[in-house]
Amino acid sequence: MAVVVVHTAFVEAYTNTGGHSKEAVRTFAHMLASGVSPNAYTHTVLVKGLDRDSKIP
């Protein structure tokens, strides 16, 4: 469980800084490749971050 929290923290850090959605997606992909199952919060963080980045001019 702690591993998903760490990965999610990195995804969230990338999405909160704005314009770093590539790194967030890369971290998410690494998480999946490592066999770590994302939780609902992980998905929420990623989707909100991608949405936010799509609105940056």
C-alpha positions in Angstrom: 0.0 0.0 0.0 2.8 2.5 0.8 4.2 2.1 -2.7 1.1 3.3 -4.3 1.1 6.4 -2.0 4.7 7.2 -3.0 4.0 6.9 -6.8 0.8 8.9 -6.4 2.8 11.6 -4.5 5.1 11.9 -7.5 2.3 12.0 -10.0 0.6 14.7 -7.9 3.8 16.7 -7.6 4.2 16.7 -11.4 0.6 17.7 -12.0 0.6 20.4 -9.3 3.6 22.2 -10.9 1.7 22.6 -14.2 2.9 21.8 -17.6 4.5 18.5 -16.5 1.8 16.1 -17.6 4.3 14.0 -19.6 6.3 13.3 -16.5 3.1 12.5 -14.6 2.0 10.0 -17.2 5.5 8.5 -17.4 5.4 8.0 -13.6 2.0 6.4 -13.8 3.2 4.1 -16.6 6.2 3.1 -14.5 3.9 2.5 -11.6 1.8 0.1 -13.7 4.9 -1.6 -15.2 6.2 -2.2 -11.7 3.0 -4.0 -10.8 1.7 -1.3 -8.5 -2.1 -1.0 -8.7 -3.3 2.6 -8.7 -6.1 3.5 -6.3 -9.0 5.9 -6.9 -7.0 8.8 -5.6 -4.2 8.1 -8.1 -6.7 8.2 -11.0 -8.3 11.4 -9.7 -4.9 13.1 -9.3 -3.8 12.1 -12.8 -7.1 13.1 -14.6 -7.4 16.4 -12.8 -3.7 17.2 -13.6 -4.2 16.3 -17.3 -7.3 18.4 -17.4 -5.5 21.4 -15.8 -2.6 21.1 -18.2 -4.9 21.0 -21.2 -6.1 24.4 -20.3 -2.6 26.0 -20.1 -2.2 28.3 -23.2 
